[in-house]
């Protein structure tokens, strides 16, 4: 609810929307929303906190103007504009009059609550197509966001760790000993990552981001994944490393056990954004986001319909943060096989459970080939793009990127045909050079099965045809010493078999 000083504003907004149908009200600790028909009027509450000040009409107007300007970067169709509320000489309130400023609201277009990504995740409607599209939009948004070298870096993260520690203690969510241990783990992780965090700031990776990129702040608007409700009240909170911005939605998906979607978002984002140097930071950054969600959730428990459940959820976020800080070795998995053997499906199924969150980086030769030619993943390339010399470049690029991922301390999955002995030896050597475990998988199936799968492909990055498959089958692939698996098994069985081989220390060094 709005404070007592804004009661007349609340009444005015209710009357203004009454013609559009029943007026609904939704309140947060800093805003009140009035919803009717296809319209939303969002009013800032006259409050002052250490991190924001909405205590005067002028400050609320400025905040509304900032909210519209910043959110139009990602949701231009959603944000209609700012309406000033003025008091006219007779005492009545009106929109955009000539009288004294009393308040201001953000006017927005309304969308169904069911189209919020968190609601879609709960109902099972959130799928890979939505996530792949979202990854593209976040990558484009980050690429265009304003660079800052005055924010971010080690100092900002150290301040955040201290703030999280104080907030957890104030919320009474953890015993003193546990709070101390968790804070110590964060500080130790920060010490390990400090050089990289500062280097990324120097390289322009700290930008004016969204700041609160959770599933709750993303909707499907007119069929398009649309981030909205960014942080407008604090440059310090919202101006951060782009991977810390991404980490919020990754953490949100991980918390909901949508490991598949988190890994997909991670991979499609990195397909477009050159952030490989920083991916070793992601578990740490996701853990920071989990602690933020923990103390925010805990602070809401007193007013929640079920305080016990709310506290339990807050504790689940703390447990998640703890697990995200656990170390795990980097390793390289290579999946080969002729076209139609299911390499990409197996890679996508295996990757979420390989290594640290948000799972392994998948490096697919089909996608790398398209990028080298400046084409999107679904654009068919001409036959010249598959000449042996070009394929050699593709495999070399795959190995280079695998080395970068492994050097960053993250797991990688190399997805390519690998039908030549030298290509198989070279990818294994990429891991050996770094002293990192390797596992090679060869998927095989009858020629008729492979051909049927190739013919049935739609919306696939592979340009392989049955004629291409026939050429592969006609060549001698040489001695295959990788682990051979029947590609006709159910996908879950293949996934489990690959994980078992990757977890076998002897399997990791096989070439």
C-alpha positions in Angstrom: 0.0 0.0 0.0 1.0 3.6 -0.6 1.9 5.7 2.5 -0.7 7.9 4.1 0.7 10.9 2.3 -0.2 9.3 -1.0 -3.7 8.2 -0.3 -5.3 10.9 -2.5 -2.9 9.8 -5.3 -4.1 6.2 -4.9 -7.7 7.2 -5.0 -7.0 9.3 -8.1 -5.3 6.5 -9.9 -8.1 4.1 -9.1 -10.7 6.5 -10.5 -8.5 7.1 -13.6 -8.5 3.4 -14.4 -12.0 2.5 -13.3 -13.3 2.9 -16.9 -11.1 0.0 -18.0 -12.6 -2.5 -15.6 -11.9 -3.7 -12.2 -8.8 -2.1 -10.7 -6.2 -4.4 -9.2 -3.4 -3.3 -6.9 0.0 -4.9 -6.4 2.4 -3.5 -3.9 6.1 -4.0 -3.2 8.4 -2.3 -0.7 9.1 0.5 -3.1 6.2 0.7 -5.6 2.4 0.3 -6.0 0.9 -0.9 -9.3 -2.6 -0.2 -10.4 -3.9 -2.5 -13.1 -7.0 -2.5 -15.2 -7.8 -3.7 -18.7 -4.6 -3.5 -20.8 -3.0 -0.6 -18.7 -0.7 -0.4 -15.7 0.1 2.7 -13.7 3.1 2.3 -11.5 3.6 4.7 -8.6 6.8 5.0 -6.5 6.1 4.9 -2.7 7.2 7.9 -0.8 10.0 6.1 1.1 13.7 6.5 1.7 16.2 3.6 2.2 20.0 3.6 2.3 20.0 2.6 -1.4 17.2 4.9 -2.7 15.3 8.1 -2.0 11.7 8.5 -3.3 10.7 10.9 -0.5 9.7 13.9 -2.7 7.5 14.3 -5.8 10.5 15.6 -7.7 12.6 12.5 -6.8 9.8 10.2 -7.7 9.3 11.9 -11.1 13.1 11.6 -11.8 12.9 7.9 -10.9 9.9 7.3 -13.2 11.7 9.1 -16.0 14.8 7.0 -15.4 12.8 3.8 -15.2 11.2 4.4 -18.6 14.4 5.4 -20.3 16.4 2.5 -19.0 13.7 -0.1 -19.6 13.0 1.0 -23.1 16.4 -0.6 -23.9 14.9 -4.0 -23.6 11.1 -3.4 -23.5 10.3 -0.4 -25.7 6.8 -1.7 -26.5 6.0 -2.3 -22.8 6.8 1.2 -21.4 4.4 3.9 -22.7 5.9 6.8 -20.8 5.7 9.0 -17.7 2.6 10.8 -16.5 2.9 13.7 -14.0 0.2 14.1 -11.4 -0.5 17.7 -10.7 -2.9 19.5 -8.3 -5.0 22.1 -10.1 -6.1 25.5 -8.6 -9.4 24.0 -7.5 -7.6 21.2 -5.6 -8.4 18.3 -8.0 -5.6 16.0 -9.2 -5.1 15.5 -12.9 -2.5 14.1 -15.3 0.1 16.5 -16.8 -1.7 19.6 -15.7 -0.2 23.1 -15.1 -0.5 22.9 -11.3 2.0 21.9 -8.7 3.6 18.5 -9.0 2.2 16.0 -6.6 3.5 12.7 -7.9 4.3 10.7 -11.0 3.6 7.3 -12.5 5.0 5.0 -15.1 2.4 4.0 -17.7 2.8 0.5 -19.1 1.0 -2.0 -21.2 -0.3 -4.9 -19.3 0.4 -8.6 -20.0 -1.0 -11.8 -18.4 0.6 -12.8 -15.1 0.9 -16.3 -16.6 3.4 -14.9 -19.2 6.0 -14.1 -16.6 8.9 -16.4 -17.1 8.8 -17.6 -13.5 5.1 -18.5 -13.9 5.9 -20.2 -17.2 8.7 -22.2 -15.5 6.3 -23.3 -12.7 3.6 -24.4 -15.2 6.0 -26.1 -17.6 5.5 -23.7 -20.4 9.0 -22.3 -20.4 10.9 -24.1 -23.1 14.2 -24.2 -25.1 12.9 -21.8 -27.8 12.1 -19.1 -25.3 15.5 -19.5 -23.6 17.5 -19.5 -26.9 15.7 -16.3 -27.9 16.3 -14.8 -24.5 20.0 -15.5 -24.7 20.2 -13.7 -28.0 18.4 -10.7 -26.6 20.5 -10.5 -23.5 23.7 -10.8 -25.5 22.6 -8.0 -27.8 21.6 -5.8 -24.8 24.9 -6.3 -23.1 26.8 -5.6 -26.3 25.1 -2.2 -26.6 25.1 -1.3 -22.9 27.2 1.7 -21.8 30.7 0.8 -20.5 31.8 2.0 -17.1 35.3 1.8 -15.6 34.2 3.4 -12.4 32.1 0.5 -11.2 32.5 -3.2 -10.8 35.7 -5.0 -10.2 37.1 -6.5 -7.0 36.1 -3.6 -4.8 32.5 -3.7 -5.8 32.3 -7.5 -5.2 34.0 -7.2 -1.8 31.4 -4.6 -0.8 28.6 -6.9 -2.0 30.0 -9.8 0.1 30.0 -7.7 3.2 26.5 -6.4 2.5 25.2 -10.0 2.0 26.9 -11.2 5.2 25.3 -8.4 7.2 21.9 -9.0 5.6 21.9 -12.7 6.3 22.8 -12.1 9.9 20.1 -9.5 10.3 17.5 -11.8 8.8 18.5 -14.5 11.3 18.6 -17.1 8.6 21.9 -18.8 9.6 23.7 -19.4 12.9 26.7 -17.3 13.6 29.2 -20.1 12.9 27.6 -20.8 9.5 27.5 -17.2 8.6 31.2 -16.8 9.4 32.1 -19.9 7.4 30.0 -18.8 4.3 31.5 -15.3 4.4 35.0 -16.8 4.6 34.3 -19.0 1.6 33.2 -16.0 -0.4 36.2 -14.0 0.6 38.5 -16.8 -0.4 36.8 -17.1 -3.8 37.0 -13.4 -4.3 40.8 -13.5 -3.6 41.1 -16.2 -6.3 39.1 -14.2 -8.8 40.3 -10.7 -8.0 42.8 -10.3 -10.9 40.3 -11.5 -13.4 37.5 -9.3 -12.1 39.7 -6.2 -12.4 41.0 -7.2 -15.8 37.4 -7.6 -17.1 36.6 -4.1 -15.8 39.6 -2.7 -17.6 38.5 -4.5 -20.8 35.1 -2.9 -20.8 33.1 -5.8 -19.4 31.5 -3.7 -16.7 28.4 -2.1 -18.2 25.1 -0.4 -17.3 23.1 -3.7 -17.2 19.7 -4.7 -16.1 20.6 -5.3 -12.4 17.7 -7.6 -11.5 17.5 -10.1 -14.4 15.4 -12.8 -12.8 12.7 -14.9 -14.3 10.2 -12.7 -12.5 11.5 -9.7 -14.4 11.2 -11.3 -17.9 7.9 -11.8 -19.7 6.7 -13.2 -23.0 5.3 -10.0 -24.5 3.7 -10.3 -28.0 5.6 -13.6 -28.4 9.0 -12.1 -27.5 11.1 -12.8 -24.4 11.2 -9.3 -22.8 13.3 -8.3 -19.8 11.7 -5.4 -17.9 11.7 -3.7 -14.5 15.5 -3.1 -14.4 17.2 -1.3 -11.5 16.7 2.4 -12.1 17.4 3.7 -8.6 21.1 2.7 -8.2 23.9 3.0 -10.7 26.1 1.0 -8.3 23.8 -2.0 -8.3 23.0 -2.0 -12.0 26.4 -1.1 -13.4 28.3 -4.4 -13.1 30.1 -7.2 -15.0 27.8 -8.5 -17.7 28.3 -12.0 -16.4 27.1 -11.0 -13.0 24.0 -9.7 -14.7 23.6 -13.0 -16.6 24.3 -14.9 -13.4 20.9 -13.9 -11.8 18.7 -15.6 -14.3 21.1 -18.6 -14.5 20.9 -18.9 -10.7 17.1 -18.6 -10.9 16.9 -21.5 -13.4 19.4 -23.6 -11.4 17.4 -23.0 -8.2 14.3 -24.3 -9.9 16.2 -27.4 -11.1 15.9 -26.4 -14.7 19.5 -27.3 -15.3 18.8 -27.9 -19.0 17.5 -24.4 -19.6 20.3 -22.8 -17.5 22.9 -24.6 -19.6 21.1 -23.8 -22.8 21.0 -20.1 -21.9 24.7 -20.2 -20.9 25.7 -21.8 -24.2 23.6 -19.7 -26.6 24.7 -16.5 -24.8 28.4 -17.5 -25.3 27.7 -18.4 -28.9 27.1 -14.6 -29.4 29.2 -13.0 -26.6 32.9 -13.4 -26.3 33.0 -13.9 -22.6 34.9 -17.2 -22.4 37.6 -15.7 -20.3 35.1 -15.1 -17.5 33.1 -18.3 -17.4 35.1 -19.6 -14.5 33.5 -16.7 -12.5 30.0 -17.9 -13.1 29.6 -20.3 -10.2 30.9 -17.6 -7.8 28.7 -14.9 -9.3 25.6 -17.3 -9.2 26.4 -18.0 -5.5 26.4 -14.2 -4.8 23.0 -13.9 -6.5 21.7 -16.8 -4.5 22.6 -15.2 -1.2 20.9 -11.9 -2.3 17.8 -13.9 -3.1 18.1 -15.7 0.3 18.1 -12.6 2.5 15.5 -10.8 0.3 13.2 -13.8 0.6 13.9 -14.1 4.4 13.0 -10.5 4.9 9.6 -11.1 3.3 8.8 -14.0 5.6 7.0 -12.0 8.3 4.4 -10.8 5.8 4.1 -14.0 3.8 1.0 -16.2 3.9 3.2 -19.1 4.9 6.2 -17.8 6.8 7.6 -21.3 7.4 7.7 -22.1 3.7 9.2 -18.7 2.9 12.0 -19.3 5.4 12.6 -22.8 4.0 12.9 -21.2 0.5 15.4 -18.7 1.8 17.4 -21.5 3.4 17.3 -23.4 0.0 19.0 -20.4 -1.6 21.7 -20.5 1.1 22.3 -24.2 0.5 22.5 -23.4 -3.3 25.1 -20.8 -2.7 27.1 -23.2 -0.6 27.0 -25.8 -3.3 27.9 -23.3 -6.1 31.1 -22.4 -4.2 32.3 -26.1 -4.3 35.3 -26.7 -6.6 35.2 -29.3 -9.4 37.9 -30.2 -12.0 37.7 -29.0 -15.6 37.6 -31.8 -18.2 37.0 -32.2 -21.9 34.4 -34.6 -23.4 34.5 -35.1 -27.2 31.5 -36.7 -28.9 32.0 -37.9 -32.4 30.0 -39.9 -34.9 28.6 -39.7 -38.4 25.8 -37.3 -39.3 22.5 -38.4 -37.7 24.2 -40.2 -34.8 22.7 -37.7 -32.3 25.9 -36.0 -31.2 24.2 -32.6 -30.5 21.3 -34.2 -28.6 23.7 -36.2 -26.4 25.9 -33.1 -25.8 22.9 -31.1 -24.7 21.7 -33.8 -22.4 25.1 -34.4 -20.8 26.4 -30.9 -20.5 24.1 -29.6 -17.6 25.5 -32.3 -15.3 29.2 -32.0 -16.3 31.4 -29.9 -14.0 30.4 -26.8 -12.2 27.3 -24.7 -12.8 25.8 -23.9 -15.2 27.3 -27.0 -16.8 29.7 -27.6 -19.6 30.3 -25.3 -22.5 29.3 -27.0 -25.7 31.5 -26.3 -28.7 29.7 -27.6 -31.8 31.5 -27.6 -35.2 28.3 -26.8 -37.0 27.8 -23.6 -35.1 31.5 -22.7 -35.3 31.4 -23.1 -39.1 28.4 -20.8 -39.3 30.2 -18.1 -37.2 33.3 -18.3 -39.2 31.2 -17.5 -42.3 29.3 -14.7 -40.5 26.0 -16.6 -40.8 23.4 -17.4 -38.1 23.1 -21.0 -37.0 20.1 -21.9 -39.3 21.5 -20.4 -42.5 22.6 -23.0 -45.0 26.1 -22.6 -46.3 27.3 -23.3 -49.8 29.3 -26.5 -50.6 32.5 -24.4 -50.6 32.1 -23.9 -46.9 32.7 -27.7 -46.4 35.9 -28.0 -48.4 38.6 -29.9 -46.5 40.7 -26.8 -46.0 37.7 -25.0 -44.4 36.9 -28.0 -42.2 40.5 -27.9 -41.0 39.9 -24.3 -39.9 36.7 -25.2 -38.1 38.4 -28.0 -36.2 41.3 -25.7 -35.3 38.9 -23.1 -34.1 37.1 -25.7 -32.0 40.3 -26.8 -30.3 41.4 -23.2 -29.6 38.1 -22.4 -28.0 38.2 -25.7 -26.0 41.6 -24.7 -24.6 40.2 -21.3 -23.6 37.3 -22.9 -21.8 39.5 -25.4 -20.0 42.0 -22.8 -19.1 39.2 -20.8 -17.5 38.6 -23.8 -15.2 35.4 -25.0 -16.9 34.3 -28.2 -18.6 33.9 -28.4 -22.3 32.1 -30.7 -24.7 33.4 -30.9 -28.3 30.7 -31.9 -30.7 31.9 -32.8 -34.2 32.0 -35.7 -36.6 35.7 -36.5 -35.7 35.8 -39.1 -38.5 39.5 -38.7 -39.1 42.2 -40.1 -36.7 44.2 -36.9 -36.7 41.2 -34.9 -35.6 40.5 -37.3 -32.7 44.1 -37.2 -31.6 44.3 -33.4 -31.8 41.3 -32.8 -29.6 42.6 -35.3 -27.0 45.9 -33.5 -27.1 44.2 -30.2 -26.3 43.3 -31.6 -22.9 46.6 -33.3 -22.3 48.5 -30.2 -23.0 46.7 -28.6 -20.0 46.9 -31.7 -17.8 43.1 -32.0 -17.9 41.1 -35.2 -18.1 39.7 -36.3 -21.5 37.0 -38.7 -22.5 36.2 -39.5 -26.1 32.8 -41.0 -27.1 31.9 -42.4 -30.6 28.2 -42.8 -31.4 27.3 -45.4 -33.9 24.1 -46.6 -35.6 23.1 -48.5 -38.7 23.3 -46.4 -41.9 19.6 -46.6 -42.5 19.0 -45.1 -39.0 21.5 -42.3 -39.7 19.9 -41.5 -43.0 16.4 -41.4 -41.6 17.5 -39.0 -38.9 19.3 -36.7 -41.4 16.2 -36.6 -43.6 14.0 -35.7 -40.7 15.9 -32.7 -39.4 14.3 -29.3 -39.1 15.6 -26.1 -37.7 19.0 -27.6 -37.2 22.4 -26.0 -37.5 23.7 -29.0 -39.5 23.7 -28.7 -43.2 24.4 -32.4 -43.7 22.4 -34.3 -46.3 22.0 -37.9 -47.0 24.6 -37.4 -49.8 27.0 -36.0 -47.2 26.4 -38.9 -44.9 27.1 -41.3 -47.7 30.4 -39.7 -48.2 31.3 -40.1 -44.6 30.3 -43.7 -44.5 32.4 -44.4 -47.6 35.6 -43.1 -45.9 37.7 -45.2 -43.5 37.6 -43.5 -40.1 40.6 -45.5 -39.0 40.9 -47.2 -35.7 38.5 -45.8 -33.2 39.7 -46.2 -29.6 37.1 -43.9 -28.1 34.3 -45.4 -26.2 31.7 -46.7 -28.7 28.1 -46.3 -27.8 24.9 -47.5 -29.5 23.3 -44.3 -30.7 19.9 -46.1 -30.9 19.5 -46.2 -27.1 17.1 -43.8 -25.4 18.7 -40.4 -24.8 18.5 -40.8 -21.0 20.4 -44.0 -21.2 23.1 -42.5 -23.4 23.4 -39.5 -21.1 23.9 -41.8 -18.1 26.4 -44.0 -20.0 28.5 -40.9 -20.9 28.4 -39.5 -17.4 29.6 -42.9 -16.1 32.5 -42.9 -18.5 33.4 -39.3 -17.7 33.4 -40.1 -14.0 35.7 -43.1 -14.5 39.3 -41.8 -14.0 40.6 -44.3 -16.5 38.2 -43.1 -19.2 39.4 -39.5 -19.0 42.8 -40.3 -20.4 41.8 -42.5 -23.3 42.6 -41.3 -26.7 
